[in-house]
Amino acid sequence: MAGSITILLQLILANVRTPREREGDLTAQIAANRTGERRLRDVIAKYGLPEVYITVLSCCATQSA
């Protein structure tokens, strides 16, 4: 997975005017996504997937009402 992210990042950076700035932005976003994934996995491990799923659906229903 990390290899494919590196290839994709190189492709994006080769096609922007300010690659150094974008590299910092994209690297920070990737790190934030990895942190979110790890924390979501922790919540699922603690409460179980069915409970997390029900809670997410409940939040989404509340937000769209």
N, CA, C, O and CB atoms as a CASP TS submission, in Angstrom:
PFRMAT TS
TARGET T0000
AUTHOR 0000-0000-0000
METHOD Language model
MODEL 1
PARENT N/A
ATOM      1  N   MET     1       0.830  -1.198   0.000  1.00  0.00           N
ATOM      2  CA  MET     1       0.000   0.000   0.000  1.00  0.00           C
ATOM      3  C   MET     1       0.870   1.256   0.000  1.00  0.00           C
ATOM      4  O   MET     1       0.605   2.194  -0.752  1.00  0.00           O
ATOM      5  CB  MET     1      -0.941   0.002   1.214  1.00  0.00           C
ATOM      6  N   ALA     2       1.892   1.276   0.829  1.00  0.00           N
ATOM      7  CA  ALA     2       2.736   2.469   0.915  1.00  0.00           C
ATOM      8  C   ALA     2       3.409   2.757  -0.415  1.00  0.00           C
ATOM      9  O   ALA     2       3.592   3.919  -0.777  1.00  0.00           O
ATOM     10  CB  ALA     2       3.791   2.303   2.008  1.00  0.00           C
ATOM     11  N   GLY     3       3.782   1.703  -1.152  1.00  0.00           N
ATOM     12  CA  GLY     3       4.411   1.894  -2.455  1.00  0.00           C
ATOM     13  C   GLY     3       3.476   2.560  -3.442  1.00  0.00           C
ATOM     14  O   GLY     3       3.889   3.429  -4.209  1.00  0.00           O
ATOM     15  N   SER     4       2.207   2.151  -3.425  1.00  0.00           N
ATOM     16  CA  SER     4       1.247   2.744  -4.351  1.00  0.00           C
ATOM     17  C   SER     4       0.953   4.195  -3.977  1.00  0.00           C
ATOM     18  O   SER     4       0.706   5.024  -4.853  1.00  0.00           O
ATOM     19  CB  SER     4      -0.051   1.929  -4.368  1.00  0.00           C
ATOM     20  N   ILE     5       0.978   4.502  -2.691  1.00  0.00           N
ATOM     21  CA  ILE     5       0.789   5.894  -2.265  1.00  0.00           C
ATOM     22  C   ILE     5       1.967   6.743  -2.737  1.00  0.00           C
ATOM     23  O   ILE     5       1.779   7.871  -3.193  1.00  0.00           O
ATOM     24  CB  ILE     5       0.639   5.986  -0.718  1.00  0.00           C
ATOM     25  N   THR     6       3.170   6.204  -2.630  1.00  0.00           N
ATOM     26  CA  THR     6       4.359   6.936  -3.075  1.00  0.00           C
ATOM     27  C   THR     6       4.299   7.208  -4.570  1.00  0.00           C
ATOM     28  O   THR     6       4.609   8.314  -5.013  1.00  0.00           O
ATOM     29  CB  THR     6       5.632   6.154  -2.734  1.00  0.00           C
ATOM     30  N   ILE     7       3.905   6.209  -5.349  1.00  0.00           N
ATOM     31  CA  ILE     7       3.801   6.388  -6.800  1.00  0.00           C
ATOM     32  C   ILE     7       2.749   7.443  -7.131  1.00  0.00           C
ATOM     33  O   ILE     7       2.979   8.307  -7.978  1.00  0.00           O
ATOM     34  CB  ILE     7       3.453   5.050  -7.492  1.00  0.00           C
ATOM     35  N   LEU     8       1.601   7.374  -6.469  1.00  0.00           N
ATOM     36  CA  LEU     8       0.539   8.344  -6.708  1.00  0.00           C
ATOM     37  C   LEU     8       0.983   9.749  -6.309  1.00  0.00           C
ATOM     38  O   LEU     8       0.713  10.713  -7.025  1.00  0.00           O
ATOM     39  CB  LEU     8      -0.725   7.950  -5.940  1.00  0.00           C
ATOM     40  N   LEU     9       1.655   9.865  -5.182  1.00  0.00           N
ATOM     41  CA  LEU     9       2.152  11.168  -4.720  1.00  0.00           C
ATOM     42  C   LEU     9       3.137  11.742  -5.736  1.00  0.00           C
ATOM     43  O   LEU     9       3.070  12.931  -6.050  1.00  0.00           O
ATOM     44  CB  LEU     9       2.828  11.038  -3.327  1.00  0.00           C
ATOM     45  N   GLN    10       4.042  10.926  -6.252  1.00  0.00           N
ATOM     46  CA  GLN    10       4.994  11.395  -7.261  1.00  0.00           C
ATOM     47  C   GLN    10       4.279  11.865  -8.524  1.00  0.00           C
ATOM     48  O   GLN    10       4.664  12.871  -9.121  1.00  0.00           O
ATOM     49  CB  GLN    10       5.990  10.285  -7.607  1.00  0.00           C
ATOM     50  N   LEU    11       3.247  11.145  -8.928  1.00  0.00           N
ATOM     51  CA  LEU    11       2.478  11.533 -10.109  1.00  0.00           C
ATOM     52  C   LEU    11       1.802  12.889  -9.905  1.00  0.00           C
ATOM     53  O   LEU    11       1.841  13.751 -10.783  1.00  0.00           O
ATOM     54  CB  LEU    11       1.427  10.464 -10.435  1.00  0.00           C
ATOM     55  N   ILE    12       1.190  13.065  -8.753  1.00  0.00           N
ATOM     56  CA  ILE    12       0.522  14.338  -8.458  1.00  0.00           C
ATOM     57  C   ILE    12       1.544  15.474  -8.422  1.00  0.00           C
ATOM     58  O   ILE    12       1.321  16.530  -9.014  1.00  0.00           O
ATOM     59  CB  ILE    12      -0.242  14.258  -7.109  1.00  0.00           C
ATOM     60  N   LEU    13       2.647  15.262  -7.741  1.00  0.00           N
ATOM     61  CA  LEU    13       3.652  16.317  -7.592  1.00  0.00           C
ATOM     62  C   LEU    13       4.303  16.683  -8.922  1.00  0.00           C
ATOM     63  O   LEU    13       4.757  17.813  -9.102  1.00  0.00           O
ATOM     64  CB  LEU    13       4.720  15.883  -6.602  1.00  0.00           C
ATOM     65  N   ALA    14       4.348  15.742  -9.842  1.00  0.00           N
ATOM     66  CA  ALA    14       4.920  16.023 -11.168  1.00  0.00           C
ATOM     67  C   ALA    14       3.991  16.895 -12.001  1.00  0.00           C
ATOM     68  O   ALA    14       4.381  17.386 -13.060  1.00  0.00           O
ATOM     69  CB  ALA    14       5.210  14.716 -11.914  1.00  0.00           C
ATOM     70  N   ASN    15       2.766  17.091 -11.529  1.00  0.00           N
ATOM     71  CA  ASN    15       1.771  17.824 -12.329  1.00  0.00           C
ATOM     72  C   ASN    15       1.213  19.057 -11.624  1.00  0.00           C
ATOM     73  O   ASN    15       0.129  19.529 -11.966  1.00  0.00           O
ATOM     74  CB  ASN    15       0.633  16.905 -12.687  1.00  0.00           C
ATOM     75  N   VAL    16       1.939  19.576 -10.654  1.00  0.00           N
ATOM     76  CA  VAL    16       1.515  20.811  -9.985  1.00  0.00           C
ATOM     77  C   VAL    16       2.627  21.849 -10.089  1.00  0.00           C
ATOM     78  O   VAL    16       3.795  21.511 -10.284  1.00  0.00           O
ATOM     79  CB  VAL    16       1.153  20.544  -8.493  1.00  0.00           C
ATOM     80  N   ARG    17       2.245  23.114  -9.954  1.00  0.00           N
ATOM     81  CA  ARG    17       3.240  24.189 -10.084  1.00  0.00           C
ATOM     82  C   ARG    17       4.140  24.329  -8.859  1.00  0.00           C
ATOM     83  O   ARG    17       5.290  24.754  -8.973  1.00  0.00           O
ATOM     84  CB  ARG    17       2.541  25.503 -10.337  1.00  0.00           C
ATOM     85  N   THR    18       3.621  23.973  -7.704  1.00  0.00           N
ATOM     86  CA  THR    18       4.398  24.139  -6.474  1.00  0.00           C
ATOM     87  C   THR    18       4.506  22.787  -5.748  1.00  0.00           C
ATOM     88  O   THR    18       3.855  22.580  -4.724  1.00  0.00           O
ATOM     89  CB  THR    18       3.741  25.214  -5.545  1.00  0.00           C
ATOM     90  N   PRO    19       5.322  21.876  -6.274  1.00  0.00           N
ATOM     91  CA  PRO    19       5.360  20.520  -5.723  1.00  0.00           C
ATOM     92  C   PRO    19       5.839  20.444  -4.267  1.00  0.00           C
ATOM     93  O   PRO    19       5.348  19.608  -3.508  1.00  0.00           O
ATOM     94  CB  PRO    19       6.250  19.669  -6.574  1.00  0.00           C
ATOM     95  N   ARG    20       6.772  21.288  -3.869  1.00  0.00           N
ATOM     96  CA  ARG    20       7.265  21.204  -2.489  1.00  0.00           C
ATOM     97  C   ARG    20       6.170  21.548  -1.488  1.00  0.00           C
ATOM     98  O   ARG    20       6.017  20.884  -0.462  1.00  0.00           O
ATOM     99  CB  ARG    20       8.463  22.139  -2.291  1.00  0.00           C
ATOM    100  N   GLU    21       5.412  22.593  -1.801  1.00  0.00           N
ATOM    101  CA  GLU    21       4.326  22.979  -0.905  1.00  0.00           C
ATOM    102  C   GLU    21       3.239  21.908  -0.884  1.00  0.00           C
ATOM    103  O   GLU    21       2.728  21.550   0.177  1.00  0.00           O
ATOM    104  CB  GLU    21       3.733  24.332  -1.328  1.00  0.00           C
ATOM    105  N   ARG    22       2.896  21.408  -2.050  1.00  0.00           N
ATOM    106  CA  ARG    22       1.845  20.378  -2.123  1.00  0.00           C
ATOM    107  C   ARG    22       2.286  19.083  -1.454  1.00  0.00           C
ATOM    108  O   ARG    22       1.465  18.374  -0.870  1.00  0.00           O
ATOM    109  CB  ARG    22       1.467  20.102  -3.584  1.00  0.00           C
ATOM    110  N   GLU    23       3.569  18.773  -1.534  1.00  0.00           N
ATOM    111  CA  GLU    23       4.050  17.558  -0.882  1.00  0.00           C
ATOM    112  C   GLU    23       3.810  17.630   0.622  1.00  0.00           C
ATOM    113  O   GLU    23       3.391  16.647   1.235  1.00  0.00           O
ATOM    114  CB  GLU    23       5.545  17.341  -1.175  1.00  0.00           C
ATOM    115  N   GLY    24       4.073  18.785   1.213  1.00  0.00           N
ATOM    116  CA  GLY    24       3.818  18.952   2.639  1.00  0.00           C
ATOM    117  C   GLY    24       2.342  18.816   2.964  1.00  0.00           C
ATOM    118  O   GLY    24       1.972  18.159   3.937  1.00  0.00           O
ATOM    119  N   ASP    25       1.497  19.439   2.148  1.00  0.00           N
ATOM    120  CA  ASP    25       0.053  19.367   2.363  1.00  0.00           C
ATOM    121  C   ASP    25      -0.446  17.922   2.264  1.00  0.00           C
ATOM    122  O   ASP    25      -1.172  17.436   3.131  1.00  0.00           O
ATOM    123  CB  ASP    25      -0.684  20.254   1.343  1.00  0.00           C
ATOM    124  N   LEU    26      -0.039  17.256   1.193  1.00  0.00           N
ATOM    125  CA  LEU    26      -0.518  15.888   0.962  1.00  0.00           C
ATOM    126  C   LEU    26       0.032  14.911   2.001  1.00  0.00           C
ATOM    127  O   LEU    26      -0.680  14.010   2.444  1.00  0.00           O
ATOM    128  CB  LEU    26      -0.126  15.424  -0.442  1.00  0.00           C
ATOM    129  N   THR    27       1.283  15.085   2.385  1.00  0.00           N
ATOM    130  CA  THR    27       1.871  14.220   3.410  1.00  0.00           C
ATOM    131  C   THR    27       1.139  14.386   4.737  1.00  0.00           C
ATOM    132  O   THR    27       0.900  13.408   5.444  1.00  0.00           O
ATOM    133  CB  THR    27       3.369  14.532   3.587  1.00  0.00           C
ATOM    134  N   ALA    28       0.784  15.619   5.071  1.00  0.00           N
ATOM    135  CA  ALA    28       0.028  15.867   6.300  1.00  0.00           C
ATOM    136  C   ALA    28      -1.353  15.222   6.229  1.00  0.00           C
ATOM    137  O   ALA    28      -1.824  14.651   7.213  1.00  0.00           O
ATOM    138  CB  ALA    28      -0.106  17.376   6.552  1.00  0.00           C
ATOM    139  N   GLN    29      -2.001  15.310   5.070  1.00  0.00           N
ATOM    140  CA  GLN    29      -3.321  14.702   4.913  1.00  0.00           C
ATOM    141  C   GLN    29      -3.250  13.178   5.016  1.00  0.00           C
ATOM    142  O   GLN    29      -4.115  12.551   5.628  1.00  0.00           O
ATOM    143  CB  GLN    29      -3.933  15.108   3.571  1.00  0.00           C
ATOM    144  N   ILE    30      -2.230  12.593   4.420  1.00  0.00           N
ATOM    145  CA  ILE    30      -2.047  11.138   4.511  1.00  0.00           C
ATOM    146  C   ILE    30      -1.847  10.735   5.968  1.00  0.00           C
ATOM    147  O   ILE    30      -2.433   9.753   6.424  1.00  0.00           O
ATOM    148  CB  ILE    30      -0.838  10.673   3.648  1.00  0.00           C
ATOM    149  N   ALA    31      -1.033  11.476   6.693  1.00  0.00           N
ATOM    150  CA  ALA    31      -0.798  11.173   8.109  1.00  0.00           C
ATOM    151  C   ALA    31      -2.088  11.304   8.919  1.00  0.00           C
ATOM    152  O   ALA    31      -2.361  10.477   9.790  1.00  0.00           O
ATOM    153  CB  ALA    31       0.285  12.106   8.684  1.00  0.00           C
ATOM    154  N   ALA    32      -2.877  12.333   8.639  1.00  0.00           N
ATOM    155  CA  ALA    32      -4.145  12.517   9.352  1.00  0.00           C
ATOM    156  C   ALA    32      -5.103  11.368   9.056  1.00  0.00           C
ATOM    157  O   ALA    32      -5.791  10.885   9.956  1.00  0.00           O
ATOM    158  CB  ALA    32      -4.793  13.860   8.966  1.00  0.00           C
ATOM    159  N   ASN    33      -5.152  10.929   7.802  1.00  0.00           N
ATOM    160  CA  ASN    33      -6.017   9.806   7.446  1.00  0.00           C
ATOM    161  C   ASN    33      -5.578   8.525   8.135  1.00  0.00           C
ATOM    162  O   ASN    33      -6.419   7.741   8.574  1.00  0.00           O
ATOM    163  CB  ASN    33      -6.028   9.605   5.938  1.00  0.00           C
ATOM    164  N   ARG    34      -4.285   8.304   8.234  1.00  0.00           N
ATOM    165  CA  ARG    34      -3.775   7.109   8.920  1.00  0.00           C
ATOM    166  C   ARG    34      -4.118   7.155  10.407  1.00  0.00           C
ATOM    167  O   ARG    34      -4.464   6.133  11.001  1.00  0.00           O
ATOM    168  CB  ARG    34      -2.246   6.984   8.732  1.00  0.00           C
ATOM    169  N   THR    35      -4.022   8.325  10.998  1.00  0.00           N
ATOM    170  CA  THR    35      -4.394   8.477  12.403  1.00  0.00           C
ATOM    171  C   THR    35      -5.878   8.204  12.594  1.00  0.00           C
ATOM    172  O   THR    35      -6.267   7.507  13.531  1.00  0.00           O
ATOM    173  CB  THR    35      -4.044   9.886  12.908  1.00  0.00           C
ATOM    174  N   GLY    36      -6.711   8.750  11.708  1.00  0.00           N
ATOM    175  CA  GLY    36      -8.149   8.498  11.783  1.00  0.00           C
ATOM    176  C   GLY    36      -8.480   7.031  11.620  1.00  0.00           C
ATOM    177  O   GLY    36      -9.339   6.504  12.326  1.00  0.00           O
ATOM    178  N   GLU    37      -7.807   6.369  10.700  1.00  0.00           N
ATOM    179  CA  GLU    37      -8.037   4.934  10.500  1.00  0.00           C
ATOM    180  C   GLU    37      -7.679   4.146  11.760  1.00  0.00           C
ATOM    181  O   GLU    37      -8.431   3.273  12.193  1.00  0.00           O
ATOM    182  CB  GLU    37      -7.215   4.419   9.300  1.00  0.00           C
ATOM    183  N   ARG    38      -6.531   4.462  12.337  1.00  0.00           N
ATOM    184  CA  ARG    38      -6.088   3.764  13.551  1.00  0.00           C
ATOM    185  C   ARG    38      -7.074   3.977  14.695  1.00  0.00           C
ATOM    186  O   ARG    38      -7.394   3.039  15.425  1.00  0.00           O
ATOM    187  CB  ARG    38      -4.688   4.247  13.969  1.00  0.00           C
ATOM    188  N   ARG    39      -7.552   5.198  14.848  1.00  0.00           N
ATOM    189  CA  ARG    39      -8.491   5.487  15.930  1.00  0.00           C
ATOM    190  C   ARG    39      -9.847   4.829  15.706  1.00  0.00           C
ATOM    191  O   ARG    39     -10.478   4.363  16.655  1.00  0.00           O
ATOM    192  CB  ARG    39      -8.668   6.984  16.076  1.00  0.00           C
ATOM    193  N   LEU    40     -10.293   4.792  14.462  1.00  0.00           N
ATOM    194  CA  LEU    40     -11.547   4.102  14.162  1.00  0.00           C
ATOM    195  C   LEU    40     -11.424   2.612  14.456  1.00  0.00           C
ATOM    196  O   LEU    40     -12.345   2.006  15.005  1.00  0.00           O
ATOM    197  CB  LEU    40     -11.945   4.322  12.694  1.00  0.00           C
ATOM    198  N   ARG    41     -10.290   2.024  14.093  1.00  0.00           N
ATOM    199  CA  ARG    41     -10.063   0.608  14.408  1.00  0.00           C
ATOM    200  C   ARG    41     -10.081   0.376  15.922  1.00  0.00           C
ATOM    201  O   ARG    41     -10.598  -0.638  16.391  1.00  0.00           O
ATOM    202  CB  ARG    41      -8.716   0.133  13.813  1.00  0.00           C
ATOM    203  N   ASP    42      -9.517   1.314  16.680  1.00  0.00           N
ATOM    204  CA  ASP    42      -9.534   1.199  18.143  1.00  0.00           C
ATOM    205  C   ASP    42     -10.968   1.238  18.681  1.00  0.00           C
ATOM    206  O   ASP    42     -11.324   0.458  19.564  1.00  0.00           O
ATOM    207  CB  ASP    42      -8.699   2.330  18.780  1.00  0.00           C
ATOM    208  N   VAL    43     -11.781   2.140  18.151  1.00  0.00           N
ATOM    209  CA  VAL    43     -13.182   2.248  18.585  1.00  0.00           C
ATOM    210  C   VAL    43     -13.938   0.963  18.248  1.00  0.00           C
ATOM    211  O   VAL    43     -14.713   0.464  19.064  1.00  0.00           O
ATOM    212  CB  VAL    43     -13.872   3.470  17.917  1.00  0.00           C
ATOM    213  N   ILE    44     -13.711   0.432  17.049  1.00  0.00           N
ATOM    214  CA  ILE    44     -14.372  -0.811  16.654  1.00  0.00           C
ATOM    215  C   ILE    44     -13.926  -1.959  17.549  1.00  0.00           C
ATOM    216  O   ILE    44     -14.742  -2.795  17.936  1.00  0.00           O
ATOM    217  CB  ILE    44     -14.077  -1.139  15.180  1.00  0.00           C
ATOM    218  N   ALA    45     -12.642  -2.006  17.880  1.00  0.00           N
ATOM    219  CA  ALA    45     -12.144  -3.062  18.768  1.00  0.00           C
ATOM    220  C   ALA    45     -12.771  -2.955  20.155  1.00  0.00           C
ATOM    221  O   ALA    45     -13.041  -3.968  20.801  1.00  0.00           O
ATOM    222  CB  ALA    45     -10.613  -2.991  18.877  1.00  0.00           C
ATOM    223  N   LYS    46     -12.998  -1.734  20.604  1.00  0.00           N
ATOM    224  CA  LYS    46     -13.549  -1.529  21.948  1.00  0.00           C
ATOM    225  C   LYS    46     -15.051  -1.812  22.012  1.00  0.00           C
ATOM    226  O   LYS    46     -15.520  -2.451  22.954  1.00  0.00           O
ATOM    227  CB  LYS    46     -13.279  -0.105  22.407  1.00  0.00           C
ATOM    228  N   TYR    47     -15.812  -1.337  21.011  1.00  0.00           N
ATOM    229  CA  TYR    47     -17.276  -1.417  21.073  1.00  0.00           C
ATOM    230  C   TYR    47     -17.896  -2.444  20.131  1.00  0.00           C
ATOM    231  O   TYR    47     -19.060  -2.812  20.292  1.00  0.00           O
ATOM    232  CB  TYR    47     -17.853  -0.082  20.771  1.00  0.00           C
ATOM    233  N   GLY    48     -17.132  -2.902  19.158  1.00  0.00           N
ATOM    234  CA  GLY    48     -17.650  -3.859  18.187  1.00  0.00           C
ATOM    235  C   GLY    48     -18.215  -3.153  16.971  1.00  0.00           C
ATOM    236  O   GLY    48     -18.768  -2.057  17.068  1.00  0.00           O
ATOM    237  N   LEU    49     -18.067  -3.800  15.819  1.00  0.00           N
ATOM    238  CA  LEU    49     -18.510  -3.200  14.569  1.00  0.00           C
ATOM    239  C   LEU    49     -20.007  -2.920  14.536  1.00  0.00           C
ATOM    240  O   LEU    49     -20.402  -1.846  14.084  1.00  0.00           O
ATOM    241  CB  LEU    49     -18.143  -4.092  13.425  1.00  0.00           C
ATOM    242  N   PRO    50     -20.865  -3.838  14.995  1.00  0.00           N
ATOM    243  CA  PRO    50     -22.305  -3.540  14.932  1.00  0.00           C
ATOM    244  C   PRO    50     -22.694  -2.265  15.692  1.00  0.00           C
ATOM    245  O   PRO    50     -23.494  -1.467  15.204  1.00  0.00           O
ATOM    246  CB  PRO    50     -23.092  -4.711  15.488  1.00  0.00           C
ATOM    247  N   GLU    51     -22.130  -2.083  16.869  1.00  0.00           N
ATOM    248  CA  GLU    51     -22.461  -0.891  17.671  1.00  0.00           C
ATOM    249  C   GLU    51     -21.956   0.380  16.998  1.00  0.00           C
ATOM    250  O   GLU    51     -22.663   1.386  16.964  1.00  0.00           O
ATOM    251  CB  GLU    51     -21.861  -1.007  19.085  1.00  0.00           C
ATOM    252  N   VAL    52     -20.747   0.341  16.467  1.00  0.00           N
ATOM    253  CA  VAL    52     -20.193   1.505  15.780  1.00  0.00           C
ATOM    254  C   VAL    52     -21.028   1.819  14.541  1.00  0.00           C
ATOM    255  O   VAL    52     -21.326   2.983  14.273  1.00  0.00           O
ATOM    256  CB  VAL    52     -18.712   1.262  15.391  1.00  0.00           C
ATOM    257  N   TYR    53     -21.401   0.799  13.793  1.00  0.00           N
ATOM    258  CA  TYR    53     -22.199   0.976  12.586  1.00  0.00           C
ATOM    259  C   TYR    53     -23.545   1.626  12.905  1.00  0.00           C
ATOM    260  O   TYR    53     -23.963   2.562  12.223  1.00  0.00           O
ATOM    261  CB  TYR    53     -22.415  -0.370  11.892  1.00  0.00           C
ATOM    262  N   ILE    54     -24.214   1.134  13.929  1.00  0.00           N
ATOM    263  CA  ILE    54     -25.508   1.698  14.339  1.00  0.00           C
ATOM    264  C   ILE    54     -25.346   3.156  14.758  1.00  0.00           C
ATOM    265  O   ILE    54     -26.176   4.002  14.424  1.00  0.00           O
ATOM    266  CB  ILE    54     -26.119   0.874  15.497  1.00  0.00           C
ATOM    267  N   THR    55     -24.284   3.438  15.486  1.00  0.00           N
ATOM    268  CA  THR    55     -24.046   4.805  15.955  1.00  0.00           C
ATOM    269  C   THR    55     -23.773   5.745  14.776  1.00  0.00           C
ATOM    270  O   THR    55     -24.276   6.868  14.751  1.00  0.00           O
ATOM    271  CB  THR    55     -22.864   4.836  16.946  1.00  0.00           C
ATOM    272  N   VAL    56     -22.990   5.297  13.814  1.00  0.00           N
ATOM    273  CA  VAL    56     -22.704   6.124  12.631  1.00  0.00           C
ATOM    274  C   VAL    56     -23.991   6.381  11.857  1.00  0.00           C
ATOM    275  O   VAL    56     -24.250   7.510  11.438  1.00  0.00           O
ATOM    276  CB  VAL    56     -21.649   5.438  11.715  1.00  0.00           C
ATOM    277  N   LEU    57     -24.798   5.343  11.664  1.00  0.00           N
ATOM    278  CA  LEU    57     -26.073   5.531  10.962  1.00  0.00           C
ATOM    279  C   LEU    57     -26.968   6.513  11.700  1.00  0.00           C
ATOM    280  O   LEU    57     -27.637   7.340  11.080  1.00  0.00           O
ATOM    281  CB  LEU    57     -26.797   4.192  10.795  1.00  0.00           C
ATOM    282  N   SER    58     -26.979   6.421  13.028  1.00  0.00           N
ATOM    283  CA  SER    58     -27.786   7.328  13.823  1.00  0.00           C
ATOM    284  C   SER    58     -27.314   8.768  13.672  1.00  0.00           C
ATOM    285  O   SER    58     -28.127   9.685  13.556  1.00  0.00           O
ATOM    286  CB  SER    58     -27.753   6.916  15.285  1.00  0.00           C
ATOM    287  N   CYS    59     -26.007   8.963  13.674  1.00  0.00           N
ATOM    288  CA  CYS    59     -25.457  10.317  13.495  1.00  0.00           C
ATOM    289  C   CYS    59     -25.799  10.866  12.128  1.00  0.00           C
ATOM    290  O   CYS    59     -26.161  12.035  11.993  1.00  0.00           O
ATOM    291  CB  CYS    59     -23.939  10.316  13.687  1.00  0.00           C
ATOM    292  N   CYS    60     -25.685  10.017  11.101  1.00  0.00           N
ATOM    293  CA  CYS    60     -25.994  10.464   9.723  1.00  0.00           C
ATOM    294  C   CYS    60     -27.470  10.803   9.604  1.00  0.00           C
ATOM    295  O   CYS    60     -27.820  11.782   8.946  1.00  0.00           O
ATOM    296  CB  CYS    60     -25.613   9.371   8.682  1.00  0.00           C
ATOM    297  N   ALA    61     -28.328  10.035  10.212  1.00  0.00           N
ATOM    298  CA  ALA    61     -29.771  10.304  10.149  1.00  0.00           C
ATOM    299  C   ALA    61     -30.092  11.616  10.851  1.00  0.00           C
ATOM    300  O   ALA    61     -30.937  12.380  10.385  1.00  0.00           O
ATOM    301  CB  ALA    61     -30.575   9.144  10.786  1.00  0.00           C
ATOM    302  N   THR    62     -29.432  11.876  11.956  1.00  0.00           N
ATOM    303  CA  THR    62     -29.655  13.107  12.713  1.00  0.00           C
ATOM    304  C   THR    62     -29.204  14.317  11.921  1.00  0.00           C
ATOM    305  O   THR    62     -29.870  15.352  11.939  1.00  0.00           O
ATOM    306  CB  THR    62     -28.922  13.057  14.051  1.00  0.00           C
ATOM    307  N   GLN    63     -28.072  14.200  11.218  1.00  0.00           N
ATOM    308  CA  GLN    63     -27.523  15.317  10.459  1.00  0.00           C
ATOM    309  C   GLN    63     -28.364  15.660   9.242  1.00  0.00           C
ATOM    310  O   GLN    63     -28.411  16.821   8.836  1.00  0.00           O
ATOM    311  CB  GLN    63     -26.117  15.005  10.029  1.00  0.00           C
ATOM    312  N   SER    64     -29.024  14.683   8.657  1.00  0.00           N
ATOM    313  CA  SER    64     -29.788  14.968   7.450  1.00  0.00           C
ATOM    314  C   SER    64     -31.220  15.393   7.758  1.00  0.00           C
ATOM    315  O   SER    64     -31.965  15.783   6.858  1.00  0.00           O
ATOM    316  CB  SER    64     -29.797  13.755   6.549  1.00  0.00           C
ATOM    317  N   ALA    65     -31.597  15.319   9.010  1.00  0.00           N
ATOM    318  CA  ALA    65     -32.980  15.683   9.388  1.00  0.00           C
ATOM    319  C   ALA    65     -33.113  17.177   9.566  1.00  0.00           C
ATOM    320  O   ALA    65     -34.197  17.667   9.882  1.00  0.00           O
ATOM    321  CB  ALA    65     -33.403  14.968  10.681  1.00  0.00           C
TER
END
